[in-house]
Structures are given as C-alpha cells and as structure tokens.
Amino acid sequence: MNLEMQQFKADFFKALAHPLRIRILELLAEGDKNVNEIQNLIGSEGSAVSQQLTVLRAKNIVYGTKDGNRVIYSLRDPMIVELLSVAKQIFNNHLVNTLSLLDKIGEEVKDSSE
C-alpha cells in the first residue's frame, strides 16, 4: 500500500512539474474556463495550453465538460487550491530565509572591510 501511495504522489507531482501547468491550475482555481479563456489570460499559444491540459486531464487533476462546441475545464479536486497556496507559502519561506542569509553575508563583508 505504501509503495502505491508513494507512486501516486510521484506521478501526481510529475504532472505538476511544469510552469505552464501550474499557471493553468492557478487560473482554474479562480473558476472554470475554456481553452480560449486560458490562452488569453496566459498569453500562450493554443497548442501549448491544450498540450498541458491533456497532461492534467490524463492524471485526473482537471476535467473537461462539453458546452456546445467548447470544453469547460475545472479542477477535479478543490484541495488543489490549498496545495498551490501551501507551495506559495513554502516559496515565501525559502525567500525569507535566503534574504536573511544574504543580509548576514552582507554584514560579514562589511565588518571584514572595516
């Protein structure tokens, strides 16, 4: 069971391991959108957006619903919003730690030059 769970997590994070896929998920966290809306908001080619949506669909992270000749994309699990928020918090923590380290290095350089 543990190996299956670890494999699921690895596959899940691999599906998230692309900046454009993350941006698509951030947009879908704000609400359902079709490909054209996503393209316009990202400013990317349709083929790139469609390709990344295909990866996200294959891993059951998003799903599409037909609306006439359009497909409306949605997050499959609302907890994706929380995951993106936690990732942002982790990034901010790393940024704060890096800035703190740079400040210390700057002080050491200043002290050694005096």
Backbone bond lengths (Angstrom), bond angles and torsions (degrees), N, CA, C in turn:
res aa  C-N    CA-C-N  psi(-1)  N-CA   C-N-CA  omega(-1)  CA-C   N-CA-C  phi
1 M - - - 1.465 - - 1.524 111.38 -
2 N 1.349 117.21 -44.87 1.455 119.82 -179.59 1.517 111.96 -60.64
3 L 1.338 116.49 -41.09 1.459 119.97 179.52 1.529 111.01 -63.49
4 E 1.325 116.59 -39.53 1.462 120.65 177.68 1.524 110.79 -63.36
5 M 1.317 116.72 -41.78 1.463 121.13 179.59 1.525 110.39 -66.68
6 Q 1.327 116.58 -42.01 1.459 119.72 179.03 1.525 111.01 -64.68
7 Q 1.333 116.71 -38.44 1.462 120.20 178.13 1.524 110.67 -66.35
8 F 1.341 116.07 -41.24 1.463 120.01 177.04 1.530 110.27 -58.78
9 K 1.328 116.50 -46.96 1.468 120.87 -179.44 1.525 110.94 -62.35
10 A 1.328 116.72 -43.30 1.468 120.42 179.69 1.526 110.39 -61.75
11 D 1.324 117.15 -45.87 1.467 121.29 179.08 1.526 111.04 -64.13
12 F 1.316 116.01 -40.56 1.459 121.54 179.71 1.528 110.25 -61.42
13 F 1.336 116.86 -49.04 1.462 119.61 -178.74 1.526 111.92 -69.46
14 K 1.323 117.94 -30.27 1.469 120.08 173.90 1.526 109.92 -61.93
15 A 1.325 116.27 -39.34 1.470 120.21 179.85 1.525 111.16 -65.80
16 L 1.311 117.36 -26.33 1.465 121.36 179.38 1.531 112.34 -88.43
17 A 1.317 116.63 -8.49 1.466 121.82 -169.88 1.526 113.56 -80.55
18 H 1.318 116.49 52.85 1.460 121.15 175.19 1.525 107.99 -153.91
19 P 1.328 117.57 129.43 1.478 119.80 -176.66 1.527 113.87 -56.40
20 L 1.323 117.63 -37.67 1.465 119.75 -179.24 1.534 110.62 -68.90
21 R 1.319 117.09 -36.91 1.479 119.42 177.67 1.523 110.27 -65.88
22 I 1.315 116.76 -39.97 1.472 120.20 177.31 1.520 109.83 -62.20
23 R 1.319 117.06 -43.96 1.482 120.60 -179.95 1.524 110.73 -62.70
24 I 1.327 116.65 -40.71 1.469 120.47 177.23 1.529 109.98 -60.76
25 L 1.321 116.91 -44.11 1.468 120.02 179.31 1.521 111.41 -64.41
26 E 1.318 116.99 -38.33 1.470 120.02 177.36 1.524 110.45 -61.95
27 L 1.323 117.01 -41.13 1.463 120.65 178.23 1.525 111.34 -66.61
28 L 1.327 116.59 -42.27 1.464 119.76 179.66 1.525 111.63 -69.58
29 A 1.329 117.04 -23.49 1.468 120.55 175.31 1.527 110.17 -64.98
30 E 1.333 116.48 -25.52 1.469 121.29 178.33 1.521 111.87 -82.50
31 G 1.333 116.33 -16.79 1.462 120.24 180.00 1.525 110.73 150.58
32 D 1.313 115.46 161.94 1.463 121.70 -178.93 1.527 110.56 -63.99
33 K 1.338 115.41 145.09 1.464 120.46 -178.42 1.516 110.21 -147.97
34 N 1.350 115.58 154.15 1.457 119.24 172.87 1.527 109.07 -93.23
35 V 1.322 116.42 173.56 1.466 121.15 -175.91 1.527 111.62 -58.59
36 N 1.327 117.51 -43.49 1.467 120.10 -179.30 1.526 112.05 -61.40
37 E 1.318 116.79 -41.13 1.464 120.26 178.21 1.531 110.27 -63.32
38 I 1.326 115.73 -44.26 1.467 120.08 179.94 1.530 109.69 -62.66
39 Q 1.332 116.78 -46.32 1.466 122.01 178.20 1.517 111.29 -55.19
40 N 1.315 116.16 -49.51 1.466 120.66 -177.83 1.521 112.00 -62.83
41 L 1.312 116.99 -41.26 1.459 120.38 -178.64 1.530 111.97 -70.46
42 I 1.326 115.98 -34.12 1.457 120.41 -179.37 1.525 111.07 -84.34
43 G 1.337 115.42 -32.52 1.456 119.41 -174.94 1.512 111.62 76.60
44 S 1.331 115.57 35.85 1.457 121.56 -177.41 1.516 110.35 -120.02
45 E 1.320 115.28 163.41 1.463 120.46 177.84 1.522 110.36 -66.43
46 G 1.334 115.17 149.57 1.453 120.33 179.23 1.506 113.42 -61.75
47 S 1.335 116.85 -36.66 1.461 118.82 -178.06 1.527 111.02 -65.94
48 A 1.331 117.21 -37.18 1.466 120.64 179.00 1.523 110.58 -66.49
49 V 1.317 116.46 -44.36 1.464 121.02 179.19 1.525 110.19 -64.39
50 S 1.318 117.08 -46.12 1.465 120.85 179.81 1.522 111.47 -61.32
51 Q 1.315 116.45 -40.81 1.459 120.99 179.36 1.532 110.48 -61.60
52 Q 1.328 116.88 -44.18 1.468 120.10 -178.93 1.530 111.15 -70.91
53 L 1.327 117.30 -36.00 1.464 120.06 175.50 1.528 111.00 -63.37
54 T 1.325 117.08 -35.41 1.462 120.98 177.69 1.523 110.58 -62.18
55 V 1.320 117.34 -42.29 1.471 121.15 177.41 1.529 109.98 -62.64
56 L 1.333 116.60 -46.22 1.466 120.60 -178.79 1.526 111.64 -65.05
57 R 1.315 116.86 -36.01 1.475 120.56 176.94 1.521 110.79 -68.37
58 A 1.320 116.63 -42.08 1.467 121.16 -178.20 1.528 111.29 -61.51
59 K 1.305 116.73 -30.33 1.477 121.05 179.36 1.526 112.08 -96.33
60 N 1.329 116.59 11.18 1.473 122.55 177.60 1.525 113.25 58.50
61 I 1.322 116.51 35.15 1.460 120.75 177.61 1.524 110.00 -92.63
62 V 1.343 115.73 -33.55 1.456 121.38 173.52 1.526 108.28 -128.80
63 Y 1.312 115.71 163.80 1.463 120.35 173.54 1.515 108.90 -139.72
64 G 1.310 115.02 156.81 1.451 121.04 -179.12 1.514 110.95 -115.81
65 T 1.324 115.68 142.15 1.461 123.01 177.28 1.516 107.85 -121.76
66 K 1.336 116.15 128.29 1.462 120.48 179.22 1.517 110.28 -69.02
67 D 1.345 115.31 133.97 1.456 122.73 174.90 1.520 106.22 -135.55
68 G 1.319 116.15 89.18 1.459 120.49 -173.59 1.516 109.11 68.38
69 N 1.340 116.32 -121.63 1.460 119.55 178.67 1.533 112.22 -97.84
70 R 1.327 116.78 7.36 1.463 122.11 178.71 1.515 110.60 -107.90
71 V 1.322 115.15 158.43 1.458 121.80 172.38 1.525 106.61 -116.75
72 I 1.318 115.26 124.71 1.468 121.28 178.11 1.528 107.58 -96.65
73 Y 1.325 116.14 125.16 1.465 121.38 -178.21 1.519 110.92 -97.75
74 S 1.336 114.17 143.10 1.465 122.59 -179.28 1.516 109.08 -139.58
75 L 1.320 115.38 157.02 1.466 120.45 171.43 1.519 108.68 -72.33
76 R 1.314 116.84 134.93 1.462 120.04 179.08 1.528 110.49 -71.84
77 D 1.314 116.70 -36.25 1.463 120.97 -177.19 1.528 108.73 -128.61
78 P 1.331 117.72 122.19 1.472 119.89 -178.90 1.532 113.17 -63.26
79 M 1.314 117.94 -14.89 1.466 119.80 178.84 1.526 112.06 -69.23
80 I 1.341 116.98 -12.97 1.467 120.42 174.82 1.533 109.15 -58.85
81 V 1.326 116.77 -36.41 1.468 121.01 178.68 1.528 109.58 -59.94
82 E 1.322 116.83 -43.56 1.466 121.37 178.56 1.522 110.98 -65.39
83 L 1.330 116.38 -41.08 1.456 120.96 179.36 1.531 110.68 -60.64
84 L 1.323 117.07 -44.46 1.461 120.94 178.22 1.529 111.02 -63.68
85 S 1.315 116.54 -37.67 1.461 121.02 178.55 1.531 110.72 -66.34
86 V 1.314 116.91 -42.91 1.470 121.00 178.18 1.531 109.94 -63.97
87 A 1.328 117.49 -41.96 1.463 120.76 178.28 1.533 110.40 -59.98
88 K 1.331 116.48 -39.97 1.466 120.36 178.36 1.531 110.49 -65.08
89 Q 1.325 117.02 -40.58 1.465 120.72 178.59 1.529 110.87 -63.96
90 I 1.336 116.50 -41.22 1.466 120.51 177.86 1.524 109.77 -62.27
91 F 1.333 116.76 -44.09 1.468 120.98 177.30 1.527 110.01 -58.18
92 N 1.329 116.96 -47.46 1.468 120.87 -179.93 1.523 111.67 -60.84
93 N 1.348 116.74 -39.61 1.468 120.28 177.54 1.520 110.80 -62.81
94 H 1.336 116.77 -42.98 1.462 120.35 177.89 1.529 110.42 -63.70
95 L 1.314 116.54 -39.44 1.452 121.19 -179.96 1.525 110.28 -64.41
96 V 1.325 117.49 -44.03 1.463 121.77 178.71 1.528 109.89 -61.98
97 N 1.343 116.54 -44.22 1.465 119.95 179.38 1.525 111.14 -63.61
98 T 1.317 117.60 -40.48 1.464 121.84 179.21 1.527 110.61 -64.83
99 L 1.327 116.81 -44.14 1.462 120.28 178.73 1.526 111.41 -63.25
100 S 1.322 115.89 -38.93 1.460 120.49 178.26 1.531 110.41 -63.95
101 L 1.316 116.41 -43.27 1.459 121.19 178.18 1.525 110.69 -62.94
102 L 1.327 117.05 -43.06 1.469 120.45 178.28 1.527 111.54 -62.46
103 D 1.338 116.63 -38.57 1.470 120.25 176.80 1.529 110.50 -61.55
104 K 1.331 117.01 -44.20 1.469 120.95 179.78 1.518 111.03 -63.09
105 I 1.327 116.49 -43.05 1.466 120.54 178.96 1.523 109.42 -63.25
106 G 1.321 116.58 -42.14 1.469 120.99 178.47 1.516 111.65 -60.82
107 E 1.332 117.09 -40.65 1.457 120.73 178.91 1.529 110.94 -66.65
108 E 1.356 116.16 -40.64 1.470 119.72 179.36 1.524 110.73 -64.15
109 V 1.318 116.93 -41.33 1.465 121.19 179.08 1.529 109.35 -64.37
110 K 1.306 116.05 -42.17 1.476 121.47 179.92 1.528 109.73 -63.47
111 D 1.354 116.81 -45.92 1.457 121.19 -179.21 1.534 112.08 -64.19
112 S 1.329 116.85 -36.86 1.462 119.60 -177.56 1.528 111.92 -76.45
113 S 1.318 117.42 -20.10 1.460 119.74 -179.76 1.519 112.18 -90.09
114 E 1.309 117.84 -7.80 1.474 121.24 -178.51 1.500 111.75 -86.99
